[in-house]
Every structure is written in C-alpha cells, then in structure tokens.
C-alpha cells in the first residue's frame, strides 16, 4: 500500500522502482580526444507512481495536495517512509478523464501519473 501524506493510494504502483540509481554520469573529452566519465553520487531520486483508473475524488485530492503543498511531505511505500516533494518540472500530477463531458466533471480519471522527488 502507498500513502501520500494523508491520502491512501491503494491502486497505485511504483513505476520506476528498479530505476532508482543515485549516480549522475557526465562524459567529457580531453583535447586529444580521450574520453572520461565523471560520476557523482546523488542524494535524491525520482519516484513515479501510476494508476490505471481512479475515482475523481481521489485524483482531485491528489491534485489539491500538489497545488497547495510546496514543502516536503512523507510518502510511505512498502512500509518505508520517503521524504518527498512534488516534481513540478514533469507535471506533478497528470491524468486524463475516462470520458470527456463538456458540462460535468468526469467520474473517473485514467493513466494517472504522480511525479515526486526524494529529498
């Protein structure tokens, strides 16, 4: 189970769990053409949470949290607590309505992605 601050995310999965390598690599070339890779350990990494379909009440609570909470908050994944903040460079919380109506809000959202960064 995943807990985002006070919001329970029962149907979400950690999409990039195996890709949390905390090393940045940069390649440089000397004047003679010899390549060198510089490695720097990073203290933070990205967490991407995903759900295929959620009721609008859940997504609206997540969206309100992303709009109002600019500081750090706790995210619990598999009983491990991570201190995170929203990754606004990637869009923080993205979803699309299951059905689009021009006169009422959607009942469900699909393909929900949450972008977080640990601190």
Buried (B, 14 or more C-beta within 10 A) or exposed (E): EBBBEEBEBEBBEBBEEEEEEEEEEEEEEEEEEEEEEEEEEEEEBBBBBBBEEBBBEBBBBBBEBBEEBEEBBEBBBEEEEBEBBBBEEBEBBBBEBBEEEEEEEBEBBBEBBBBBBBE
